Amino acid sequence: MRRAAVFLALLLCLLWTGAQGEDGGGTGKKEGEFDIQGVKAAHDQSSSQTQMSTDLWAELKEIRDMAIEHRIKIQRLEQDNTATQVRLTASESKNAALENRMSSSEKQVELQRENADHPQVAFSAGLTDSGSVGPFTTDITLKFSTQTFWTQITWDASCHWTNFHSMEM
């Protein structure tokens, strides 16, 4: 934008100095005027001056058009930048939410690992229709066919029951 403004200023200065240069070296005659062909030479110089002026105006119009195009491109880039910033903010918030979920999942995995290290007890018990069982002189495992329970006992460091879950299967 500054380049275009500087270029416009230089073109205007060139146009102004061209208009000032029409005066001769102070002789009272213009450069293009000759005594023999006075009218025709003056006309040729004025037509070349007009051609140079129209060329300058054409260049100025091109520069103005380029400045307008650049201004439009800058506006589009600013809009794209704003849209990108909105998407970046949304992505950052999603990233923060995912990090929170990941840290909570990591904590749950760590708790599961800790619980897996503790001893667990499982047993089954039920009622039987076959009558009385026993007495036995050795230790045996009793399995009853009517009801089956799965029980998980969680032990703390001092081996006390801290949690007792019973589930019928």
Sine and cosine of phi, psi and omega as CSV:
sin_phi,cos_phi,sin_psi,cos_psi,sin_omega,cos_omega
0.00,0.00,-0.68,0.73,0.02,-1.00
-0.91,0.40,-0.62,0.78,0.00,-1.00
-0.87,0.50,-0.68,0.74,0.00,-1.00
-0.90,0.43,-0.66,0.75,0.00,-1.00
-0.91,0.41,-0.66,0.75,0.02,-1.00
-0.91,0.42,-0.67,0.74,0.01,-1.00
-0.89,0.45,-0.66,0.75,0.05,-1.00
-0.88,0.47,-0.67,0.74,0.01,-1.00
-0.90,0.44,-0.66,0.75,0.02,-1.00
-0.90,0.43,-0.65,0.76,0.03,-1.00
-0.90,0.43,-0.65,0.76,0.04,-1.00
-0.91,0.43,-0.63,0.77,0.05,-1.00
-0.90,0.44,-0.66,0.75,0.02,-1.00
-0.89,0.45,-0.67,0.74,0.04,-1.00
-0.89,0.45,-0.66,0.75,-0.02,-1.00
-0.92,0.38,-0.68,0.74,0.02,-1.00
-0.93,0.36,-0.53,0.85,0.08,-1.00
-0.91,0.42,-0.62,0.79,0.03,-1.00
-0.94,0.35,-0.57,0.82,0.03,-1.00
-0.95,0.30,-0.51,0.86,-0.04,-1.00
-0.97,0.25,-0.08,1.00,0.03,-1.00
-0.91,0.41,-0.51,0.86,0.05,-1.00
-0.93,0.38,0.63,-0.78,0.02,-1.00
-0.94,0.33,-0.29,-0.96,0.00,-1.00
-0.97,0.23,0.44,0.90,0.00,-1.00
1.00,-0.06,0.26,0.97,-0.03,-1.00
-1.00,0.08,-0.17,0.99,-0.01,-1.00
1.00,-0.10,-0.28,0.96,0.04,-1.00
-0.97,-0.23,0.53,-0.85,0.08,-1.00
-0.98,0.18,0.39,-0.92,-0.06,-1.00
-0.85,0.53,-0.67,0.74,-0.10,-0.99
-0.99,0.15,-0.11,0.99,-0.05,-1.00
-1.00,0.00,0.75,-0.67,0.09,-1.00
-0.83,-0.55,0.44,-0.90,-0.03,-1.00
-0.93,0.38,-0.52,0.85,-0.08,-1.00
-0.98,0.17,-0.74,0.67,-0.05,-1.00
-0.89,-0.46,0.78,0.62,-0.14,-0.99
-0.84,0.55,-0.75,0.66,-0.10,-1.00
-0.95,0.30,-0.70,0.71,-0.07,-1.00
-0.93,0.37,-0.65,0.76,0.00,-1.00
-0.92,0.40,-0.65,0.76,0.03,-1.00
-0.90,0.43,-0.62,0.79,0.02,-1.00
-0.92,0.40,-0.66,0.75,0.02,-1.00
-0.89,0.46,-0.65,0.76,0.00,-1.00
-0.93,0.37,-0.65,0.76,0.00,-1.00
-0.93,0.38,-0.57,0.82,0.04,-1.00
-0.94,0.34,-0.61,0.80,0.06,-1.00
-0.93,0.37,-0.58,0.81,0.06,-1.00
-0.90,0.43,-0.65,0.76,0.02,-1.00
-0.92,0.40,-0.65,0.76,0.03,-1.00
-0.89,0.46,-0.68,0.73,0.01,-1.00
-0.91,0.42,-0.63,0.78,0.02,-1.00
-0.91,0.42,-0.69,0.73,0.02,-1.00
-0.92,0.38,-0.57,0.82,0.07,-1.00
-0.89,0.46,-0.68,0.74,0.02,-1.00
-0.90,0.44,-0.67,0.74,0.01,-1.00
-0.91,0.41,-0.59,0.81,0.05,-1.00
-0.91,0.42,-0.67,0.74,0.04,-1.00
-0.89,0.45,-0.67,0.74,0.03,-1.00
-0.88,0.48,-0.64,0.77,0.03,-1.00
-0.91,0.42,-0.65,0.76,0.04,-1.00
-0.89,0.45,-0.68,0.74,0.01,-1.00
-0.91,0.42,-0.64,0.77,0.04,-1.00
-0.89,0.46,-0.68,0.73,0.03,-1.00
-0.89,0.46,-0.66,0.75,0.04,-1.00
-0.90,0.44,-0.64,0.77,0.02,-1.00
-0.89,0.45,-0.64,0.77,0.03,-1.00
-0.91,0.42,-0.68,0.73,0.03,-1.00
-0.88,0.48,-0.68,0.73,0.01,-1.00
-0.91,0.42,-0.62,0.79,0.03,-1.00
-0.89,0.45,-0.66,0.75,0.03,-1.00
-0.91,0.42,-0.67,0.74,0.03,-1.00
-0.89,0.46,-0.64,0.77,0.02,-1.00
-0.89,0.45,-0.67,0.75,0.03,-1.00
-0.89,0.45,-0.66,0.75,0.03,-1.00
-0.90,0.44,-0.68,0.73,0.01,-1.00
-0.90,0.44,-0.61,0.79,0.05,-1.00
-0.90,0.43,-0.64,0.76,0.04,-1.00
-0.91,0.42,-0.68,0.73,0.04,-1.00
-0.89,0.46,-0.64,0.77,0.01,-1.00
-0.90,0.44,-0.66,0.75,0.03,-1.00
-0.90,0.44,-0.69,0.72,0.02,-1.00
-0.90,0.44,-0.63,0.77,0.02,-1.00
-0.91,0.41,-0.63,0.78,0.03,-1.00
-0.90,0.43,-0.63,0.78,0.03,-1.00
-0.90,0.44,-0.70,0.71,0.03,-1.00
-0.90,0.44,-0.62,0.79,0.02,-1.00
-0.90,0.43,-0.68,0.73,0.02,-1.00
-0.89,0.46,-0.68,0.73,0.03,-1.00
-0.90,0.44,-0.66,0.75,0.01,-1.00
-0.91,0.41,-0.62,0.78,0.02,-1.00
-0.91,0.42,-0.64,0.76,0.01,-1.00
-0.93,0.37,-0.63,0.77,0.07,-1.00
-0.89,0.45,-0.64,0.77,0.01,-1.00
-0.89,0.45,-0.67,0.74,0.03,-1.00
-0.89,0.45,-0.66,0.75,0.02,-1.00
-0.90,0.44,-0.67,0.75,0.02,-1.00
-0.92,0.40,-0.59,0.81,0.06,-1.00
-0.90,0.43,-0.64,0.77,0.05,-1.00
-0.89,0.45,-0.70,0.71,0.03,-1.00
-0.89,0.46,-0.65,0.76,-0.02,-1.00
-0.91,0.40,-0.66,0.75,0.00,-1.00
-0.92,0.39,-0.62,0.79,0.05,-1.00
-0.92,0.38,-0.61,0.79,0.06,-1.00
-0.91,0.42,-0.64,0.77,0.04,-1.00
-0.89,0.45,-0.63,0.78,0.04,-1.00
-0.90,0.43,-0.67,0.75,0.02,-1.00
-0.90,0.44,-0.65,0.76,0.03,-1.00
-0.90,0.44,-0.66,0.75,0.02,-1.00
-0.89,0.45,-0.66,0.75,0.05,-1.00
-0.90,0.43,-0.63,0.77,0.04,-1.00
-0.90,0.43,-0.61,0.80,0.04,-1.00
-0.92,0.40,-0.66,0.75,0.03,-1.00
-0.90,0.45,-0.68,0.73,0.01,-1.00
-0.92,0.38,-0.52,0.86,0.02,-1.00
-0.93,0.37,-0.46,0.89,0.00,-1.00
-0.97,0.24,-0.39,0.92,-0.02,-1.00
-0.99,0.17,0.53,-0.85,0.02,-1.00
-0.94,0.35,0.57,-0.82,0.02,-1.00
-0.81,-0.58,0.54,-0.84,-0.02,-1.00
-0.88,-0.48,0.73,-0.69,0.07,-1.00
-0.75,-0.66,0.69,-0.72,0.06,-1.00
-0.52,-0.86,0.27,-0.96,0.03,-1.00
-0.78,-0.62,0.51,-0.86,0.01,-1.00
-0.54,-0.84,0.44,-0.90,0.01,-1.00
-0.20,-0.98,0.05,-1.00,0.04,-1.00
-0.97,-0.25,0.54,-0.84,0.00,-1.00
-0.88,-0.48,0.45,-0.89,0.03,-1.00
-0.99,-0.12,0.03,1.00,-0.12,-0.99
-1.00,0.04,0.10,1.00,0.04,-1.00
0.98,-0.21,-0.46,-0.89,-0.06,-1.00
-0.99,0.12,0.48,-0.87,0.00,-1.00
-0.85,-0.53,0.75,-0.67,0.10,-1.00
0.94,-0.35,-0.09,-1.00,-0.16,0.99
-0.97,0.26,0.55,-0.84,0.02,-1.00
-0.89,-0.46,0.59,-0.81,0.03,-1.00
-1.00,-0.04,-0.18,0.98,0.04,-1.00
-0.85,-0.52,0.31,-0.95,0.04,-1.00
-0.96,0.28,0.75,-0.66,0.05,-1.00
-0.72,-0.70,0.35,-0.94,0.07,-1.00
-1.00,-0.08,0.80,-0.60,0.00,-1.00
-1.00,-0.08,0.76,-0.66,0.09,-1.00
-0.83,-0.56,0.82,-0.57,-0.01,-1.00
-0.95,-0.32,0.61,-0.79,-0.16,-0.99
-1.00,0.01,-0.33,0.94,-0.14,-0.99
-0.98,0.22,-0.80,0.60,-0.04,-1.00
-0.85,-0.53,0.63,-0.77,0.07,-1.00
-0.77,-0.64,0.77,-0.64,0.02,-1.00
-0.87,-0.50,0.59,-0.81,0.13,-0.99
-0.91,-0.41,0.81,-0.59,-0.08,-1.00
-0.79,-0.61,0.72,-0.70,0.07,-1.00
-0.87,-0.49,0.79,-0.61,0.00,-1.00
-0.92,-0.39,0.78,-0.62,0.03,-1.00
-0.99,-0.17,0.77,-0.64,-0.04,-1.00
-0.97,-0.26,0.63,-0.78,0.14,-0.99
-1.00,-0.06,-0.15,-0.99,-0.11,-0.99
-0.90,0.43,-0.48,0.87,-0.02,-1.00
-1.00,-0.08,0.25,0.97,0.07,-1.00
0.88,0.48,0.65,0.76,0.15,-0.99
-0.96,-0.28,0.47,-0.88,0.04,-1.00
-0.95,0.32,0.83,-0.56,0.05,-1.00
-0.95,-0.33,-0.36,0.93,-0.05,-1.00
-0.49,-0.87,0.71,-0.71,-0.03,-1.00
-0.75,-0.66,0.90,-0.43,-0.01,-1.00
-0.91,-0.41,0.73,-0.68,0.05,-1.00
-0.78,-0.62,0.74,-0.68,-0.04,-1.00
-0.70,-0.71,0.76,-0.65,0.04,-1.00
-1.00,0.09,0.72,-0.69,-0.05,-1.00
-0.94,-0.34,0.00,0.00,0.00,0.00
